Amino acid sequence: RKLEKVLPGFGEIFRMLSYEQVGSSAMFSRAVAGVYRGKVIISTPGSPAAVQLAWEKLLAPEIQHLVWELTR
């Protein structure tokens, strides 16, 4: 991986939430988030449902905290 800092909780929680929707195939997800050159990089599966899940359950509620973590 090229990320300078990985946010491991993102992938772990995404897989847990995804499991509730799609079952055991969620364990194959390579969802990851981290920081590279001062920018947040977020990778989710490409399905619209996966992107919506990540945004609504993980990113939107924590976006201010994420920005704070980057700038501290």
C-alpha positions in Angstrom: 0.0 0.0 0.0 1.1 3.5 -0.7 -0.9 5.1 2.1 1.2 7.0 4.7 -1.3 6.4 7.4 -4.0 3.7 7.3 -7.3 4.2 9.2 -7.9 0.5 9.9 -11.2 1.1 11.7 -12.8 2.2 8.4 -12.4 -1.1 6.6 -13.3 -3.1 9.7 -16.5 -1.3 10.4 -17.4 -1.1 6.7 -17.1 -4.9 6.4 -19.2 -5.3 9.6 -22.0 -3.1 8.2 -21.7 -4.7 4.8 -22.1 -8.1 6.3 -25.5 -7.1 7.6 -26.6 -6.3 4.0 -24.8 -8.9 1.9 -23.8 -11.6 4.2 -20.5 -13.5 4.4 -19.2 -12.1 1.0 -18.5 -8.9 2.9 -15.3 -10.5 4.2 -13.8 -10.1 0.7 -14.2 -6.4 0.7 -11.0 -4.4 0.3 -12.5 -1.2 1.6 -9.7 1.0 3.1 -9.2 4.6 4.1 -6.0 6.4 4.9 -3.9 9.5 4.3 -1.5 10.1 1.4 0.3 13.4 1.0 -2.1 15.2 3.4 -5.2 14.0 1.6 -7.8 11.5 2.7 -8.0 8.5 0.4 -11.1 6.3 0.7 -11.6 3.2 -1.3 -15.0 1.3 -1.2 -16.4 -1.4 -3.4 -17.9 0.2 -6.6 -21.5 -0.7 -6.2 -23.9 2.2 -5.5 -25.2 0.4 -2.4 -21.6 0.1 -1.0 -20.8 3.8 -1.7 -24.1 4.8 -0.1 -23.4 2.6 3.0 -19.9 4.1 3.4 -21.1 7.7 3.1 -24.3 7.5 5.3 -22.9 5.3 8.1 -19.2 6.2 8.2 -18.1 9.2 6.3 -20.8 11.8 6.7 -21.2 11.4 10.5 -17.4 11.7 11.0 -16.3 14.1 8.2 -15.5 17.0 10.6 -13.5 14.7 12.9 -11.6 13.3 9.9 -10.7 16.8 8.8 -9.6 17.7 12.3 -7.4 14.6 12.4 -5.7 15.6 9.2 -5.0 19.2 10.4 -3.8 18.6 13.9 
